[in-house]
Amino acid sequence: MSPVFNHVSIVAHDLETSLRFYVDELGLEPVATPNFGFPVIWLSAGNCQIHLFERPGEPPSYAHFGLEISEFMPVYLRMKELGMLDHVTFGNAMYELPDGGMQMYVRDPAGNLVELDHPDASSIPQDEVPEYMRLADLRPQEGNALSATLWHRR
């Protein structure tokens, strides 16, 4: 039997601010959370969960988790408006992948790196998204890389 992904836990410097980001901006929903004796909130993310822990410390630079978004432009425009696009960590805030999907990198209020994945880059008006970049234009995509996909369940 192979393991199935269940949840990811991340730092929240201000639990309410992080909660508002994940609920108001990304549409996640709070779910019942046990009392651990310190501030924590569990959020539903599809078949998995995100656990927000109010704790000190900085999040790791490159470690991240990905959330699939159904609409790209409204989320992109909002993240840009909020100044949350991450242009530094991977050299650009977004990349079109070889399978035609798009990944966009943002930092949440506590500085956690979040990858927002959209399955259809062809639906994105490139002239309205200056950060749009094809990974294949930056790095050659050969062999197994050509069949790589984030959407293995489809």
Buried (B, 14 or more C-beta within 10 A) or exposed (E): EEEEEEEBEBBBBEBEEBBEBBBEBBEBEEEEBEEEEEBBBBBEBEEBBBBBBBBEEEBEEEEBBBBBBEEBEEBBEBBBEEEBBBEEEBEBBBBBBBBBBBBBBBBBBBBBBBBBBBBEBEEBEEEEBEBBBBBBEEEEBEEEEEEBEBEEEE
